[in-house]
């Protein structure tokens, strides 16, 4: 897998995870990311970290407008 393809998959997985309402997210997000996107456990952990980072940055940038 090329580095570009890997990054695209990680970002797709992070966006999928971020867009799913918490109550609809699977119990084991790592396993779900591995299964859905064909990621390794390490890659799935990076995707989850990216999703968490995106959410925290959005909250920090929310100016209430």
N, CA, C and O atoms as a MOPAC input file, in Angstrom:
PM7 MOZYME 1SCF
protein

 N      0.85300 1    -1.17300 1     0.00000 1
 C      0.00000 1     0.00000 1     0.00000 1
 C      0.89900 1     1.23600 1     0.00000 1
 O      1.85900 1     1.32900 1     0.76400 1
 N      0.56600 1     2.16000 1    -0.86000 1
 C      1.36800 1     3.38000 1    -0.92700 1
 C      1.06800 1     4.26000 1     0.28100 1
 O     -0.01200 1     4.16100 1     0.86400 1
 N      2.00500 1     5.11600 1     0.66100 1
 C      1.74700 1     6.02200 1     1.78000 1
 C      0.52100 1     6.91500 1     1.54400 1
 O     -0.21700 1     7.22900 1     2.47700 1
 N      0.31800 1     7.31400 1     0.29600 1
 C     -0.83200 1     8.15900 1    -0.02900 1
 C     -2.14000 1     7.40900 1     0.19500 1
 O     -3.09600 1     7.96000 1     0.74100 1
 N     -2.17500 1     6.14500 1    -0.23300 1
 C     -3.37800 1     5.31200 1    -0.05200 1
 C     -3.62100 1     5.06000 1     1.42800 1
 O     -4.76400 1     5.10100 1     1.88400 1
 N     -2.56600 1     4.80100 1     2.18000 1
 C     -2.71400 1     4.56500 1     3.61300 1
 C     -3.28700 1     5.80600 1     4.30200 1
 O     -4.19800 1     5.69900 1     5.12300 1
 N     -2.75800 1     6.96600 1     3.96800 1
 C     -3.26600 1     8.20400 1     4.56500 1
 C     -4.72400 1     8.42700 1     4.20400 1
 O     -5.52100 1     8.82600 1     5.05200 1
 N     -5.08000 1     8.17100 1     2.94600 1
 C     -6.46700 1     8.33800 1     2.51600 1
 C     -7.39400 1     7.41100 1     3.29300 1
 O     -8.48100 1     7.82200 1     3.70000 1
 N     -6.97400 1     6.16000 1     3.50500 1
 C     -7.79100 1     5.22400 1     4.28200 1
 C     -7.91900 1     5.67500 1     5.73300 1
 O     -9.00200 1     5.60100 1     6.31400 1
 N     -6.81900 1     6.14000 1     6.31900 1
 C     -6.86900 1     6.60000 1     7.71400 1
 C     -7.80800 1     7.78900 1     7.86300 1
 O     -8.58200 1     7.85700 1     8.81900 1
 N     -7.74300 1     8.72600 1     6.91900 1
 C     -8.62200 1     9.88800 1     6.99000 1
 C    -10.07300 1     9.50700 1     6.73500 1
 O    -10.97400 1    10.05000 1     7.37500 1
 N    -10.31200 1     8.58200 1     5.80900 1
 C    -11.67800 1     8.09900 1     5.58000 1
 C    -12.23300 1     7.43500 1     6.83700 1
 O    -13.37900 1     7.66800 1     7.22100 1
 N    -11.41400 1     6.61200 1     7.46600 1
 C    -11.84400 1     5.93200 1     8.68200 1
 C    -12.11100 1     6.93400 1     9.80100 1
 O    -13.10100 1     6.80700 1    10.52100 1
 N    -11.24600 1     7.91600 1     9.95200 1
 C    -11.43500 1     8.93400 1    10.98700 1
 C    -12.71200 1     9.73300 1    10.72900 1
 O    -13.46500 1    10.01400 1    11.66200 1
 N    -12.95700 1    10.09800 1     9.47900 1
 C    -14.17500 1    10.84200 1     9.14500 1
 C    -15.41800 1    10.00800 1     9.37000 1
 O    -16.43200 1    10.51700 1     9.84800 1
 N    -15.34800 1     8.73200 1     9.02900 1
 C    -16.48500 1     7.84400 1     9.27400 1
 C    -16.77400 1     7.76300 1    10.77000 1
 O    -17.92200 1     7.87000 1    11.20000 1
 N    -15.73300 1     7.57700 1    11.54100 1
 C    -15.90200 1     7.46800 1    12.98700 1
 C    -16.43900 1     8.76700 1    13.57400 1
 O    -17.31200 1     8.74800 1    14.44100 1
 N    -15.92300 1     9.87800 1    13.10800 1
 C    -16.33800 1    11.18700 1    13.59300 1
 C    -17.79200 1    11.48900 1    13.24200 1
 O    -18.49500 1    12.13100 1    14.02200 1
 N    -18.24100 1    11.04000 1    12.09400 1
 C    -19.59600 1    11.36300 1    11.64400 1
 C    -20.66100 1    10.46300 1    12.27100 1
 O    -21.84500 1    10.80300 1    12.26100 1
 N    -20.25300 1     9.33500 1    12.80700 1
 C    -21.22000 1     8.42300 1    13.43300 1
 C    -21.60000 1     8.94400 1    14.82400 1
 O    -20.72000 1     9.22100 1    15.63900 1
 N    -22.89200 1     9.07900 1    15.09900 1
 C    -23.29700 1     9.49700 1    16.44500 1
 C    -22.77500 1     8.49300 1    17.47800 1
 O    -22.75100 1     7.29000 1    17.21700 1
 N    -22.35900 1     8.98100 1    18.64500 1
 C    -21.77100 1     8.08100 1    19.65100 1
 C    -22.63700 1     6.86200 1    19.97000 1
 O    -22.11100 1     5.76800 1    20.17300 1
 N    -23.94500 1     7.03800 1    20.01600 1
 C    -24.81200 1     5.91000 1    20.36100 1
 C    -24.89100 1     4.87100 1    19.23600 1
 O    -25.31900 1     3.74100 1    19.47000 1
 N    -24.48200 1     5.24400 1    18.02300 1
 C    -24.50600 1     4.30500 1    16.90300 1
 C    -23.13600 1     3.73500 1    16.57600 1
 O    -23.01000 1     2.88900 1    15.69100 1
 N    -22.11500 1     4.18900 1    17.27800 1
 C    -20.77200 1     3.65800 1    17.03000 1
 C    -20.68500 1     2.23700 1    17.58000 1
 O    -21.29600 1     1.91000 1    18.59800 1
 N    -19.92400 1     1.41100 1    16.89800 1
 C    -19.76900 1     0.03400 1    17.38700 1
 C    -19.04700 1     0.01200 1    18.72200 1
 O    -18.29600 1     0.93100 1    19.04900 1
 N    -19.27700 1    -1.03700 1    19.48700 1
 C    -18.64400 1    -1.15700 1    20.80100 1
 C    -17.13000 1    -1.13900 1    20.71200 1
 O    -16.46700 1    -0.43300 1    21.47300 1
 N    -16.59000 1    -1.89800 1    19.80200 1
 C    -15.14000 1    -1.92900 1    19.61100 1
 C    -14.80900 1    -1.16900 1    18.33400 1
 O    -14.85700 1    -1.72300 1    17.23600 1
 N    -14.47100 1     0.10700 1    18.49400 1
 C    -14.21500 1     0.92800 1    17.31300 1
 C    -12.98400 1     0.45100 1    16.54800 1
 O    -12.95400 1     0.52000 1    15.31900 1
 N    -11.98600 1    -0.02400 1    17.25000 1
 C    -10.76300 1    -0.48500 1    16.58100 1
 C    -11.07800 1    -1.67400 1    15.67600 1
 O    -10.67100 1    -1.70100 1    14.51400 1
 N    -11.79500 1    -2.64600 1    16.20700 1
 C    -12.15900 1    -3.81700 1    15.40200 1
 C    -13.05200 1    -3.42000 1    14.23400 1
 O    -12.89800 1    -3.94500 1    13.13200 1
 N    -13.98100 1    -2.50200 1    14.46300 1
 C    -14.87700 1    -2.05600 1    13.39200 1
 C    -14.09400 1    -1.35100 1    12.29300 1
 O    -14.36500 1    -1.56500 1    11.11200 1
 N    -13.13100 1    -0.51600 1    12.66100 1
 C    -12.31200 1     0.17600 1    11.66200 1
 C    -11.47000 1    -0.81500 1    10.86900 1
 O    -11.32800 1    -0.68200 1     9.65300 1
 N    -10.91400 1    -1.80300 1    11.55300 1
 C    -10.11800 1    -2.83300 1    10.86700 1
 C    -10.97900 1    -3.57000 1     9.85200 1
 O    -10.57000 1    -3.78500 1     8.71100 1
 N    -12.16900 1    -3.95300 1    10.28100 1
 C    -13.05900 1    -4.72300 1     9.41800 1
 C    -13.58800 1    -3.88100 1     8.25600 1
 O    -13.56600 1    -4.32100 1     7.10700 1
 N    -14.05200 1    -2.69300 1     8.55100 1
 C    -14.69900 1    -1.85100 1     7.53900 1
 C    -13.71500 1    -1.29900 1     6.50200 1
 O    -14.04100 1    -1.20900 1     5.31800 1
 N    -12.51000 1    -0.93100 1     6.95300 1
 C    -11.55000 1    -0.26900 1     6.06400 1
 C    -10.32400 1    -1.11700 1     5.74500 1
 O     -9.44600 1    -0.67200 1     5.00500 1
 N    -10.24600 1    -2.33200 1     6.29100 1
 C     -9.10200 1    -3.20000 1     6.02000 1
 C     -7.81800 1    -2.70000 1     6.65800 1
 O     -6.73000 1    -2.91900 1     6.12500 1
 N     -7.93600 1    -2.02900 1     7.79700 1
 C     -6.76700 1    -1.47200 1     8.48100 1
 C     -6.18000 1    -2.48200 1     9.46300 1
 O     -6.86800 1    -3.38500 1     9.93600 1
 N     -4.90500 1    -2.30900 1     9.75300 1
 C     -4.29400 1    -3.06600 1    10.84600 1
 C     -4.74800 1    -2.42400 1    12.15500 1
 O     -5.32300 1    -1.33500 1    12.14600 1
 N     -4.49600 1    -3.08600 1    13.27000 1
 C     -4.87200 1    -2.49800 1    14.55500 1
 C     -4.13800 1    -1.17600 1    14.78800 1
 O     -4.71500 1    -0.21900 1    15.30400 1
 N     -2.87500 1    -1.13500 1    14.40600 1
 C     -2.09200 1     0.09600 1    14.57400 1
 C     -2.68400 1     1.23500 1    13.73700 1
 O     -2.81700 1     2.36000 1    14.21800 1
 N     -3.03200 1     0.94100 1    12.50300 1
 C     -3.62900 1     1.96200 1    11.64500 1
 C     -4.97800 1     2.42000 1    12.19800 1
 O     -5.29200 1     3.61000 1    12.16900 1
 N     -5.76900 1     1.47800 1    12.69900 1
 C     -7.07300 1     1.81800 1    13.27700 1
 C     -6.90700 1     2.72200 1    14.49600 1
 O     -7.71600 1     3.62400 1    14.71400 1
 N     -5.87000 1     2.48800 1    15.28600 1
 C     -5.63000 1     3.35300 1    16.44800 1
 C     -5.25900 1     4.76100 1    15.99500 1
 O     -5.67900 1     5.74200 1    16.60900 1
 N     -4.47000 1     4.86500 1    14.91800 1
 C     -4.15400 1     6.18900 1    14.36900 1
 C     -5.42400 1     6.88500 1    13.88300 1
 O     -5.61100 1     8.07700 1    14.12800 1
 N     -6.29600 1     6.14700 1    13.19500 1
 C     -7.54200 1     6.72700 1    12.69300 1
 C     -8.40500 1     7.22600 1    13.84600 1
 O     -9.00600 1     8.29700 1    13.76000 1
 N     -8.46400 1     6.45800 1    14.90900 1
 C     -9.25000 1     6.89500 1    16.07400 1
 C     -8.62700 1     8.14500 1    16.68900 1
 O     -9.34000 1     9.06600 1    17.08600 1
 N     -7.31900 1     8.17700 1    16.76600 1
 C     -6.63200 1     9.35500 1    17.30000 1
 C     -6.90700 1    10.57500 1    16.42000 1
 O     -7.15400 1    11.66900 1    16.93000 1
 N     -6.86500 1    10.38700 1    15.10100 1
 C     -7.18800 1    11.48700 1    14.18800 1
 C     -8.60900 1    11.98500 1    14.42300 1
 O     -8.84400 1    13.19300 1    14.47400 1
 N     -9.55400 1    11.06500 1    14.56600 1
 C    -10.94700 1    11.45500 1    14.80500 1
 C    -11.06000 1    12.25600 1    16.09900 1
 O    -11.75200 1    13.27300 1    16.14500 1
 N    -10.38800 1    11.80100 1    17.13900 1
 C    -10.41300 1    12.52300 1    18.42200 1
 C     -9.77600 1    13.89600 1    18.27500 1
 O    -10.28200 1    14.87700 1    18.82000 1
 N     -8.66600 1    13.97100 1    17.54000 1
 C     -7.98900 1    15.25900 1    17.33300 1
 C     -8.87500 1    16.22900 1    16.55400 1
 O     -8.94600 1    17.41300 1    16.88400 1
 N     -9.55100 1    15.72500 1    15.52100 1
 C    -10.44700 1    16.57800 1    14.73900 1
 C    -11.53500 1    17.15100 1    15.63100 1
 O    -11.83800 1    18.34300 1    15.56500 1
 N    -12.12600 1    16.29300 1    16.47300 1
 C    -13.21400 1    16.74100 1    17.34200 1
 C    -12.73000 1    17.78300 1    18.34400 1
 O    -13.42200 1    18.77100 1    18.59200 1
 N    -11.54900 1    17.57400 1    18.92200 1
 C    -11.05400 1    18.53500 1    19.91000 1
 C    -10.67300 1    19.85700 1    19.24700 1
 O    -10.85000 1    20.91700 1    19.84800 1
 N    -10.15700 1    19.81300 1    18.02800 1
 C     -9.82100 1    21.05500 1    17.31800 1
 C    -11.08000 1    21.80800 1    16.91300 1
 O    -11.10900 1    23.03800 1    16.95800 1
 N    -12.12100 1    21.08100 1    16.51700 1
 C    -13.38100 1    21.74400 1    16.17200 1
 C    -13.96500 1    22.42600 1    17.40300 1
 O    -14.47200 1    23.54400 1    17.31200 1
 N    -13.89500 1    21.76600 1    18.53800 1
 C    -14.42200 1    22.36300 1    19.76500 1
 C    -13.61700 1    23.59800 1    20.14500 1
 O    -14.18500 1    24.59000 1    20.60400 1
 N    -12.31200 1    23.54900 1    19.96100 1
 C    -11.46400 1    24.68400 1    20.29700 1
 C    -11.68800 1    25.85700 1    19.33900 1
 O    -11.53300 1    27.01800 1    19.71900 1
 N    -12.05300 1    25.54000 1    18.09000 1
 C    -12.25900 1    26.59700 1    17.09400 1
 C    -13.69100 1    27.08300 1    17.03500 1
 O    -14.00600 1    27.97500 1    16.24800 1
 N    -14.55500 1    26.52300 1    17.84000 1
 C    -15.96100 1    26.92500 1    17.82600 1
 C    -16.10100 1    28.27400 1    18.50300 1
 O    -15.91200 1    28.40100 1    19.71300 1
 N    -16.43500 1    29.28000 1    17.71000 1
 C    -16.55800 1    30.62400 1    18.26900 1
 C    -18.00400 1    31.00700 1    18.51200 1
 O    -18.31000 1    32.16200 1    18.81000 1
 N    -18.90500 1    30.01800 1    18.38200 1
 C    -20.30800 1    30.27100 1    18.67000 1
 C    -21.04400 1    30.99400 1    17.56200 1
 O    -22.19400 1    31.39300 1    17.74400 1
 N    -20.41200 1    31.16900 1    16.43100 1
 C    -21.06700 1    31.87600 1    15.31400 1
 C    -21.93900 1    30.94600 1    14.52800 1
 O    -22.56700 1    31.36400 1    13.55500 1

